[in-house]
């Protein structure tokens, strides 16, 4: 997570699971640099959405996002970053957020640099 913060990313959007909350609290207790976590309750594993929202609020979650309709910027790999990012950066407003899935730290760094260059 500190690698993300070092690239200018200031929030992480993750499930509101007890395992994640425990990891976040430990990360912050050890002076983690990332500033904000956004909880995504989903009623997984018998825990209600309401319970997950409460857990998020009690553990310094700054927002809750209940996922529904969304825009898949890369369309599961069908669009390259050099095509998708410029399109999205032109279309969103300054206060809008952008959520990009990555599966390794190198993608995180590459995506953050690319967005910074475009904005």
Secondary structure, 3 states (H helix, E strand, C coil): CHHHHHCCCCEEEEECCHHHHHHHHHHHHCCCCCCEEEEECCCHHHCCHHHHHHHHHHCCCCEECCCCCCCCCCHHHCCCHHHHHHHHHHHCCCCCCCCCCCCCHHHHHHHHHHHHHHC
